[in-house]
Amino acid sequence: MSDQSDLTKPWGGRFNAPTDAFVERFTASVQFDKRLYAHDIRGSIAHAQMLTEVGILNPDERDKIVGGLRAIESDIEDGRFEWSVALEDVHMNIEHALVERIGDSGKKLHTARSRNDQIATDIRLFLREEIDAIVAGLTSLMRGLVDLAEREAATVMPGFTHLQTAQPVSFGHHMLAWFEMLGRDRDRLGDCRKRVNIMPLGAGALAGTTFPIDRAISANLLGFEYIAQNSLDAVSDRDFAIEFCACASILMMHFSRMAEELVLWNSQQFSFIEISDAFCTGSSMMPQKKNPDVPELVRGKSGRVAGHLMGLITLMKSQPLAYNKDNQEDKEPLFDTVDTVIDCIKAFGDLVPSLTVNAENMRAAAEKGFATATDLADYLVREGIPFRDAHAVVGAAVRLAVEKNCDLKDLPLGELRSLYPAMTERVYAVLDVDRSLNARNHLGGTAPAQVRAACKRARERLDTAACACSTMEAMP
């Protein structure tokens, strides 16, 4: 005979012995899935309303259930609700409390429903909401990048390949490169949301239900755009969570690249920017230190999120249809991915507008490393020399400048003519970093005029996206 604690379990009637105390703790998920309480209650209210519309519940039973669930939600939010590991999960904790509060009417709520389709619905409701919050945070961060880009459109810095000085670029242009990366992340999340927004409710444990439910009613009440078409797939699918973590991993990879540049630029060796004291910490031993801990942590947390992606893929790779207890392990990595991404968006969203740009240091760096060498080659091409020959001439000029420990613009005209006799004083104009910047005046180029035009287009894209989000939020 099972003890009283097992009688509270939804499956207790089948068992003759109580659950081992360790097993009860080991198999329980309420410690972390209680986070889904609001989504669970919302799904239960919609389910009760649907059951009423198809005649399975009467209006009085529905009203008792809805009122009881609202009261339980209030208790949870006020910290008055007692969660029990013996009741396993968020679903049974809430259902048990509902029955205690309203009696037998509460026992009818689970008609035509399983915890399998219930949890799948809860996670989708949760993730849909979190994607919207992440997209909103990204949009705000992207606006901050556009503001910074426009302010620094004419600020010259060295552009790098292989972390070697390559060509002069606008700092604003560099910020818009970050903008484009995050824009793709935002688009990926929006596309992922379409596959999150599919309702599993009504799939039951795996095969549907014998009751005459109307899944379209539930979908409309919960704001789902689509209804899962196969009950087996509906309860066992976690593709949407994996896809979200994949999107999050790419986003965090982009954040990590941004963080790496912030850390480099903030160093004394670069001194291109200064990160506000509010986003740095000191050393317990070295009093002079001002460490860029926030971008360093963002960089580190990218590995954490990528690890969660691998964990979820591994979790699902060997599971036969349909639901398995393994799926309980999907929530903690998913929750942590959401929290990590949101925190990193906030960190960068606050940090970016506070950056101090050291324009003089960036200009000085751009004037080193022969950043205008390609401009000199282009000049020779316009003089009629084939590019490969021009490349060789400029390579020789760079070698000469290295020997003399000077920049290309500091070489005397006579020495330049020794490499190409037809050179004139006009050559020094193409070796100027501002001229180099302004010369790249085409769509996608780094010229300040193009950066400002790109900022205008970026704002239009953000405004269009904001309108689309407002329309989405207005849906039921």
C-alpha positions in Angstrom: 0.0 0.0 0.0 1.4 3.4 -0.9 1.8 6.1 1.7 -0.3 9.2 1.7 2.3 11.3 -0.2 2.0 9.0 -3.2 -1.8 9.4 -3.3 -1.2 13.1 -4.3 0.7 12.0 -7.4 -1.3 11.8 -10.6 -0.2 8.2 -11.2 -0.3 7.0 -7.5 -3.1 4.5 -8.1 -0.9 2.2 -10.1 1.7 1.8 -7.4 1.9 -0.3 -4.2 5.0 1.3 -2.6 6.0 4.9 -2.0 8.6 6.6 -4.1 12.1 6.4 -2.7 13.0 9.7 -1.1 16.1 10.1 -3.3 14.2 9.1 -6.5 11.5 11.6 -5.6 14.1 14.4 -5.4 16.1 13.1 -8.4 13.0 13.0 -10.7 11.4 16.2 -9.5 11.6 19.3 -11.8 9.6 21.8 -9.7 12.9 23.3 -8.4 13.3 24.9 -11.9 10.1 24.5 -13.9 8.2 26.5 -11.3 9.5 29.4 -13.4 6.8 28.5 -15.9 3.9 29.1 -13.4 2.3 32.0 -15.3 2.5 30.2 -18.6 1.1 27.1 -17.0 -1.8 29.0 -15.5 -2.5 30.8 -18.8 -2.6 27.5 -20.7 -4.9 26.0 -18.1 -7.3 28.9 -18.3 -7.4 28.6 -22.1 -7.9 24.8 -21.7 -10.8 25.3 -19.3 -12.5 27.8 -21.6 -12.2 25.5 -24.5 -13.6 22.6 -22.5 -16.5 24.8 -21.6 -17.2 25.8 -25.2 -17.3 22.2 -26.4 -19.6 21.2 -23.4 -17.2 19.2 -21.3 -17.2 21.7 -18.5 -20.2 23.9 -17.5 -19.8 27.6 -17.0 -19.9 27.4 -13.2 -17.1 24.8 -13.2 -15.1 27.0 -15.6 -15.5 30.1 -13.4 -14.4 28.2 -10.3 -11.3 26.9 -12.1 -10.4 30.3 -13.6 -11.0 32.1 -10.3 -8.9 29.5 -8.4 -6.1 29.7 -10.9 -6.0 33.5 -10.7 -5.9 33.3 -6.9 -3.0 30.7 -7.0 -1.1 33.0 -9.4 -1.5 35.9 -7.0 -0.3 33.7 -4.1 2.8 32.7 -6.2 3.6 36.3 -7.1 3.2 37.4 -3.5 5.5 34.6 -2.2 2.7 32.8 -0.3 2.7 29.6 -2.4 4.4 26.5 -1.0 6.1 24.4 -3.6 6.4 20.7 -2.9 9.0 18.3 -4.4 6.6 15.5 -3.6 4.3 16.9 -6.3 7.1 16.7 -8.8 6.5 19.7 -11.1 4.9 23.0 -11.7 1.8 21.4 -13.2 0.9 19.1 -10.2 1.8 21.7 -7.6 -0.7 24.1 -9.2 -3.3 21.4 -9.8 -3.1 20.1 -6.3 -3.5 23.7 -4.9 -6.5 24.2 -7.2 -8.3 21.1 -6.0 -7.6 22.1 -2.4 -9.1 25.5 -3.1 -12.2 24.7 -5.2 -12.7 21.0 -4.7 -13.9 18.5 -7.3 -14.2 21.0 -10.1 -10.4 21.4 -10.0 -10.0 17.7 -10.7 -11.8 18.1 -14.0 -9.3 20.6 -15.4 -6.9 17.9 -16.7 -9.6 16.3 -18.8 -8.3 15.8 -22.4 -4.9 16.9 -21.5 -1.5 15.3 -20.5 1.4 16.8 -18.8 3.2 16.0 -22.0 1.3 18.5 -24.1 1.0 20.8 -21.2 4.7 21.3 -20.7 5.3 21.6 -24.4 2.8 24.3 -24.5 4.2 26.1 -21.4 7.7 26.1 -22.9 6.5 27.5 -26.2 4.6 30.3 -24.4 7.6 31.1 -22.3 10.1 31.1 -25.2 7.8 33.1 -27.5 7.7 35.8 -24.8 11.4 35.7 -24.2 12.2 36.0 -27.9 10.1 39.1 -28.0 12.0 40.5 -25.1 15.4 39.6 -26.6 14.4 41.2 -30.0 13.3 44.4 -28.2 16.6 44.5 -26.3 18.6 43.9 -29.5 16.7 46.7 -31.2 17.5 49.1 -28.4 21.2 48.1 -28.6 21.2 48.5 -32.3 19.8 52.0 -32.0 22.7 52.8 -29.7 25.1 51.5 -32.3 23.6 53.7 -34.9 23.8 56.8 -32.7 27.4 56.1 -32.0 28.1 55.4 -35.7 26.5 58.7 -36.8 28.4 60.6 -34.1 31.7 59.1 -35.2 31.1 58.9 -38.9 34.2 60.9 -39.8 36.5 59.5 -37.1 39.4 57.7 -38.7 40.7 54.4 -37.4 42.9 51.7 -38.8 40.9 48.8 -40.3 42.5 45.4 -39.7 42.9 42.1 -41.4 44.8 39.4 -39.5 45.0 42.1 -36.8 47.5 43.9 -39.0 46.8 47.5 -40.2 45.1 47.2 -43.6 43.2 50.4 -44.7 41.8 53.4 -43.0 38.1 53.1 -42.0 35.6 55.2 -40.2 34.9 54.2 -36.6 31.2 54.7 -37.4 31.5 52.3 -40.3 33.0 49.7 -37.8 30.0 50.2 -35.5 27.6 49.6 -38.4 29.4 46.3 -39.0 28.4 45.3 -35.5 24.9 46.6 -36.3 24.6 44.3 -39.4 25.7 41.3 -37.4 23.1 41.9 -34.7 20.5 42.6 -37.4 21.0 39.1 -38.8 20.7 37.8 -35.3 17.4 39.6 -34.8 16.1 38.3 -38.1 17.1 34.7 -37.2 15.2 35.0 -33.9 12.1 36.4 -35.6 12.2 33.4 -38.0 12.7 31.0 -35.1 9.7 32.5 -33.4 7.4 31.2 -36.2 8.4 27.7 -35.3 8.0 28.4 -31.6 4.5 29.7 -32.2 3.0 26.3 -32.8 0.5 24.9 -30.3 1.0 21.3 -29.0 -2.0 21.5 -26.6 -4.6 18.8 -27.5 -1.9 16.2 -28.5 -2.5 14.5 -25.1 0.2 12.1 -23.9 1.1 11.1 -27.5 -2.1 10.1 -29.4 -4.6 12.9 -28.9 -7.8 12.4 -26.9 -11.2 10.8 -27.3 -12.9 14.0 -26.1 -14.4 16.4 -28.7 -11.9 19.2 -28.2 -11.6 22.2 -30.5 -7.9 23.0 -30.7 -8.5 26.1 -32.8 -10.3 27.7 -29.8 -7.2 27.0 -27.5 -4.8 28.3 -30.2 -6.8 31.5 -30.6 -7.0 32.1 -26.8 -3.2 31.6 -26.4 -2.2 33.5 -29.5 -0.7 30.6 -31.4 -0.4 31.1 -35.1 -0.3 27.4 -36.0 -1.5 24.1 -34.5 0.8 21.1 -34.3 -0.4 18.6 -36.9 0.9 15.4 -35.4 0.4 14.4 -31.8 3.5 12.3 -31.5 5.7 15.0 -32.8 3.9 17.7 -30.8 4.8 16.2 -27.4 8.3 15.0 -28.2 9.7 17.9 -30.4 12.2 20.2 -28.9 13.5 21.4 -32.2 12.3 24.9 -31.4 14.4 25.0 -28.2 17.4 23.8 -30.1 16.9 26.3 -32.9 16.6 29.1 -30.4 19.8 28.0 -28.7 21.5 27.9 -32.1 20.3 31.5 -32.8 21.5 32.5 -29.3 24.9 30.8 -29.9 25.4 32.8 -33.1 24.3 36.0 -31.3 26.7 35.3 -28.4 29.5 34.6 -30.9 28.9 38.0 -32.4 28.9 39.5 -28.8 32.1 37.7 -28.1 33.8 39.3 -31.2 32.5 42.7 -30.2 33.8 42.1 -26.6 37.2 41.1 -27.9 37.5 44.3 -29.8 36.4 46.4 -26.9 39.0 44.7 -24.7 41.7 45.3 -27.2 40.8 48.9 -28.0 40.5 49.7 -24.2 44.1 48.5 -23.6 46.9 50.9 -23.2 48.6 49.4 -26.2 45.6 50.5 -28.4 43.9 53.2 -26.3 41.2 53.7 -29.0 38.4 53.9 -26.5 37.8 54.1 -22.8 35.2 52.0 -21.1 33.3 53.8 -18.3 34.3 53.0 -14.7 30.8 51.7 -14.2 31.6 48.7 -16.4 35.1 47.9 -15.0 36.6 46.6 -11.8 40.0 46.9 -10.2 42.7 44.5 -9.0 43.0 43.3 -5.4 46.8 43.6 -5.8 47.7 46.1 -8.5 46.2 49.6 -7.7 46.6 50.9 -11.2 44.4 48.3 -12.9 41.1 49.1 -14.5 39.9 45.8 -15.9 37.2 45.6 -18.6 35.3 42.8 -16.8 31.9 43.3 -18.5 33.1 42.6 -22.1 35.4 39.9 -20.8 32.5 38.1 -19.1 30.3 38.5 -22.2 33.1 36.9 -24.2 33.3 34.1 -21.7 29.5 33.5 -21.5 29.5 32.8 -25.3 31.0 29.4 -24.5 28.3 28.8 -21.9 25.5 29.3 -24.4 27.3 27.2 -27.1 27.6 24.5 -24.5 23.9 24.5 -23.9 23.2 24.1 -27.6 25.5 21.0 -27.7 23.8 19.7 -24.6 20.3 20.0 -26.1 21.3 18.3 -29.3 22.9 15.5 -27.4 19.8 15.2 -25.2 17.5 14.7 -28.1 19.8 12.6 -30.5 18.8 9.1 -29.3 15.2 9.5 -28.1 12.6 7.3 -29.7 9.1 8.8 -30.1 7.3 10.1 -28.2 7.9 11.8 -24.9 10.7 10.6 -22.6 11.8 11.7 -19.1 15.0 12.9 -20.7 13.1 15.9 -22.0 13.0 17.2 -18.4 16.6 18.1 -18.9 15.7 20.7 -21.6 14.6 23.4 -19.3 17.7 24.4 -17.3 19.9 24.9 -20.3 17.1 26.7 -22.1 16.4 29.0 -19.1 20.1 29.7 -18.6 20.5 30.5 -22.3 17.6 33.0 -22.2 18.9 34.6 -19.0 22.5 34.8 -20.3 21.5 36.4 -23.6 19.2 38.9 -21.9 21.9 39.9 -19.4 24.5 40.3 -22.2 22.2 42.5 -24.2 21.6 44.7 -21.2 25.3 44.9 -20.5 26.2 46.0 -24.0 23.0 48.1 -24.3 24.2 50.2 -21.3 28.0 50.1 -22.2 27.9 51.1 -25.8 26.4 54.6 -25.3 28.9 55.3 -22.5 32.0 54.6 -24.6 34.6 57.4 -24.8 36.2 57.4 -28.3 39.9 58.5 -28.4 39.8 59.9 -32.0 43.3 61.3 -31.9 44.8 58.0 -30.9 42.9 56.2 -33.6 44.0 58.6 -36.2 47.6 58.3 -35.1 47.4 54.5 -35.4 45.8 54.8 -38.9 48.7 56.9 -40.0 51.1 54.0 -39.1 51.4 50.6 -40.8 51.2 51.9 -44.4 47.4 52.0 -44.3 47.2 54.0 -47.5 49.4 51.6 -49.6 46.4 50.3 -51.5 45.4 53.9 -52.3 48.9 54.4 -53.8 48.5 51.2 -55.9 45.1 52.5 -57.1 46.7 55.8 -58.0 49.3 54.0 -60.2 46.5 52.0 -61.9 44.8 55.2 -62.8 48.1 56.4 -64.3 48.0 53.4 -66.6 50.0 50.7 -64.8 48.4 47.2 -64.6 47.4 46.5 -61.0 49.9 43.6 -60.5 52.8 45.9 -61.6 51.4 48.7 -59.4 51.3 46.3 -56.5 55.0 45.5 -56.9 55.9 49.2 -57.1 54.1 49.9 -53.9 55.6 46.9 -52.2 59.0 48.3 -53.0 57.9 51.7 -51.7 56.8 50.0 -48.4 60.1 48.2 -48.1 62.0 51.5 -48.6 59.8 53.2 -45.9 60.5 50.3 -43.5 64.3 50.8 -44.1 64.0 54.5 -43.4 61.6 54.0 -40.5 59.0 56.4 -41.9 55.6 56.2 -43.5 54.9 56.3 -47.2 53.8 59.9 -47.1 57.2 60.9 -45.6 59.2 59.4 -48.5 60.8 62.2 -50.7 59.3 62.5 -54.1 62.7 61.7 -55.7 62.8 58.3 -54.0 59.2 57.6 -55.1 60.2 58.5 -58.6 63.0 56.1 -58.5 60.3 53.4 -58.3 58.0 55.0 -60.9 59.4 58.1 -62.7 56.0 59.5 -63.7 55.0 60.2 -60.0 54.2 63.9 -59.2 53.3 65.8 -56.1 49.7 64.6 -56.6 50.8 61.3 -55.1 50.9 62.8 -51.6 47.1 63.5 -51.7 46.3 59.8 -52.1 48.5 59.0 -49.1 46.3 61.2 -46.8 44.0 59.1 -44.5 41.1 61.4 -44.7 41.3 61.4 -48.5 41.5 57.6 -48.4 38.4 57.5 -46.2 36.4 59.8 -48.4 37.4 58.1 -51.6 35.4 55.0 -50.8 32.2 56.8 -51.4 29.9 54.0 -52.6 27.1 51.9 -51.1 28.6 49.9 -48.3 31.8 52.0 -48.3 33.5 53.6 -45.4 33.3 57.3 -46.6 31.6 59.4 -43.9 28.9 60.4 -46.3 28.1 56.8 -46.9 28.2 56.0 -43.2 25.6 58.8 -42.5 23.4 57.5 -45.3 23.7 53.9 -43.9 22.7 55.3 -40.5 19.6 56.7 -42.0 18.7 53.4 -43.7 19.5 51.6 -40.4 17.0 53.7 -38.5 14.4 53.1 -41.1 14.9 49.4 -40.8 14.6 49.6 -37.0 11.4 51.7 -37.3 9.9 49.2 -39.7 10.8 46.3 -37.4 9.3 48.2 -34.4 6.0 48.6 -36.3 6.0 44.9 -37.1 6.6 44.0 -33.4 3.8 46.3 -32.3 1.4 44.5 -34.6 2.6 41.1 -33.2 2.0 42.3 -29.7 -1.5 43.4 -30.5 -2.4 39.8 -31.5 -4.4 37.7 -29.0 
